[in-house]
């Protein structure tokens, strides 16, 4: 068993000015001269957990956490209608990571993330493989068209009543079309009440998807304040309705660019939102990666998944 460390709080934090009106909040934890690592949060739009970390050895790691554009403590927040979503694309987020690395004077770092964080982390690593020492990701997804169609349509086969409510959250004449684009339009409506309702409907669906998986917790997605709900769904619908600006199966296609980078992929067998097929295909295309699938876990994960992630961080801290 890999023990947790004593809670570690940031020793440094600040804002990265991106030059286009956005300010990305970041913080550093652990040892200022330790092995650099960056945590990429999920969502998209989930923000970094504002709590100490216990999974990272504070004597060995220099951990960087940051809030992606328009969420968490980054500004402007997506709950503000004036925030320009055209400046929030996958490429913008990749560039922010690289700009942050340079700003902090880091040569290379370990990349860690989960769910959407795995998509962004992998996309970053494929553009900048020379800057990545290792990759550790959980709840693997590449945000491909097939994966997004499953999450926001196909999974409705298991939760038909919840999916009907999700579909009925958009105008009647759009229910047989692109639901993600329809929600993205609702989230740009100047009427806050409309944005609040659309955000609540979206998050109710996200909650339903994980509701019956092992370790699923009620209200996991909707348990946040209203501004955070609006920001989360505005960013999610914006990025996903644009296919994350990735070519079809781009991350799997470009897995060869990760050659030489050790990776650990951790996934739950019963992940209803991100079925394990993608993790399996990625592991086959990336020989330097080790895949662990756990039968007692879903998207939320479980103790065995957390243990495996911590074990990977322990393995890589001296590399």
N, C-alpha and C positions, 0 to 999 in steps of 0.2 A: 504494500500500500504506500502511495506517495503522500506524505503528510502535507497539509496546508501550512503556509508560512504565517507569521504574525502579520496582521493587517498593515499594508503599506500605503501611505497617502502621498500625493504629489510633493516633490521638492521644488518644482518649477512649473509655471503655467503662463500662458500668454495668448496673443492673437497673431495669426499670420495674415498679413494684408495681401490679398491675391491680385490687387491692381485693377480690379473691375468693380469695386464697390462691395465685395464680399470680404468678411473677416472670419477666418477659421480658427476656432478655439482649440488649443492643444495643452497637454500637460505631460510631465515626465515624472516617472516613479522609479525607485530603486537606487542603483549605484550610478552616479554621473559618468564614471569611467568603465562601466560594465558593458557586457555584450548588448548592442542595440537591437531592439525589437519594436515592431509597431503592431498595434491591435486595430483591426478594421471592423467597425461595428456593423450590425445588420440593419434591416429595414426594407429598402433604403429609407432613411429618415428617422431611424430609431434613436440615434444619439448614443454617446458613450455613457455607460453606467457611472453615476456620480457617487461611487463608493470605493473604499480601498480595495486593493487586489491582494489575494492570498495565494494565487497559483504560481506566481513568478518569484524565483529566488532573489530577494532584494540585494543580496551581496554580489550576485553574478550578472543580473540583467539591468539594463537601462531601458525601461519600457516607455514607449511613446503612445499616448492615446489622444485621439482627436475627434471632434464632432464634424462630420461631413457638412458640406454647404447647406445652409438654411435650416439646420436642426440643432438640437441641444443648445449649447451656449454660443454657437456660431451666429453671425448676423449678416444680413437681415434674416429673421426667422420666417419660415414658409407660412406661418399663420398670418403674417402681414401681407395683405393683398398686393402691396407695392413691391414685394420681393420678386425679382425677375427670374422666372424659372427657365428662361432660355439660356441662362448662364449656369445651369445645373445639369450637366450631362456626364456620362461616364468618363469622357475624356477630360472634362474639367476636374473631376474627382481624382483621376490618375495624376494629372498635372499638379494638383494640390499636394498629393502625397510626395511627389518628387521635389516640389518646391519646399515642403516642410523638411524633408531629409537634408536638403542643401542648407536651409536656414539654421538647422541644429548642428551642422557640421558633422553629419554622420556619413561614413563612406558606404557601408552596407548594413542591412538589418534583416532580421528574421521577420517574416510576415505571418500574422495570425489573424483568423477571423472565422465567422460562422454565418451561414445562410447568405444573404446578400453580401456580407463581408467576404465570403469565399469567392463570389463572382468578381468583386472589385479587386480583391487581393491577387487573384489569378491573372486578371487583365493587366494589373500593374506589373506583375512579375514577368508577363510575356513581353511587355514593352521595355522593361528595364531589368532583364535577367542578371546583368552584371552587378546590380545593386541588392540582390537578394541572396542571403546565405542559406536559409531553409524556409519551408512553408509548413504551417500546421493549421489545418482547417477542419471545421466541424459542420455538420448539416450541409453537405456539399451541393451547391447548385451553380449552374453557369448562366442562368436566366435566359435560356434558349427559348425560341417560340413554342416548342413542344412543352417545356417545363411550365411556362407561363399559362399556356392553354390548359394544362392539367390543373394547376393551382386555382385558377379562377373560373374554370368550367368543368373539366373532367372530374374533379373531386366531388362535384355536386352529385355524382351517382351514389356516393356514400352518405351524403347529407342533403337529400333533395329538398326538404322543407326549408333548410337554411339557405340553400342556393337560390330557391325561388324568391326568398326575401331579398337576397343580394341583387338578383336580376331586377326585381321590382323596385329597387331603389333608384333606377334611372327612368327618364321619361318613357312612356309606353312605346313611342315610335322608334326607340333605340334599343329595345330589349332583345331583339333578334340580331343585333349587330355587334360592334366592338364595344364590349362592356367597359374595358379599361379606358378607352378613349372617352366614352360617355361619362365615366366618373371623373376623368381629368377635366372635362368641360365643366362639370358641376363644381369642382374645386376651384375654378376660376370665376365663379359667379360672384358678383359684387354683394349679394345678399348673404350676410354671415349666417343666417338661420339655415339657408340652403346648404352652405358649406358644412355647417355643424351636422346636419342630418346625413349628408352624404358620407362624411367621415365616420359617423356612428354606424351606418349601414355597412360600410366596408369593413370596419374593425369587428363587427358582429360576425361577419363571414370568416375573417381570419381566426377568431376565437373558436368558431365551430369546427374548422378544419383540424385543430389540434385537440379538440375537446375529449375525444375518446382514445387518444393514444396513451401509451404508458407515460406517466409523470406529467400528463397534460394538466394545466391548471385553469380553472374558469376565469375568463376575463383577462387573460394574459396580455392581449394586445390592446384591449379597450381600457385597461386600468391605468389611465394617465389623464392629466388635466385636459380641458377642452382645447386649449391652444396647441398642446402637444399632439392631440388627436388630429386636428386640422393640418398641422404641419406634416405629420407622418403620412397621412393619406394623400395630401397634395403632392408630396415628393414621390411616393410610391406610384401613384397613378400616372404622374408625369413621366417618370423613368420607364415604367413597364409598358405604358401605352406606346412608347417609342422603341420597344424592343431593346431597351438599354443601349441603343445605338451600337449594337453588336451585329455583325453579319451572322447569318444562320450557322449555328454550331461552331462559331468562331473559336471559342476557348478550347473545345475538344480538338478542332482542326489544328490549332496552333500549340498543342501540348508539347510538340517536339522542342519548342523554344525553352521549355523548362528543363531540358536535359542537363544533368550535372547538379541540379538543385535537389537536395534531399527533401522529401515531403512525407507528411503523415496525414492521411485522410480518415476522419472518424465520422461514422454515420449510423443512424438508427434504422433497423430493419422496418419499423412501422412508422416511418416518417411519411405522413399523409400529404404534407405540403411539397416535399422534395423526395420523391421515391428514390431508392438507392441505385437505380439503373445508371444515373449520371455518374455517381461516384465510381461505380464499377467500370464504366467506359473510360473515365478519366484515368483510373489506375492502370488500365490496359495500355493506354496511349502514353503514359508517363512512367517508364520503368524505374525511375528513382523514387517513386512514391510507394508507400505501404498503406494499404487500405484495411481498416478495421470496421466491421459491421456488427452491431450488437442487437440481439434478438429481443432484449428487454427495453428498448428505447425507441422513441420517435424523434420528432423535430426538436422537442424540448431537451432531449438528452436524458441522462441518468448517471448514477454514480460510476458505472463502468466506463462510460464515455468520458466523463470528467477525469477519471483516473488515467485513462490513456492519453488524453491531452496533456495532463500534468507530467506524465512519464516522458512524453516527447520533449517537453520543455526542459526537463531534467537532463535528458540525453544530449540535447543540443547546447546546453548552457556552457559547456566546456569545449565545444567544437570550434 
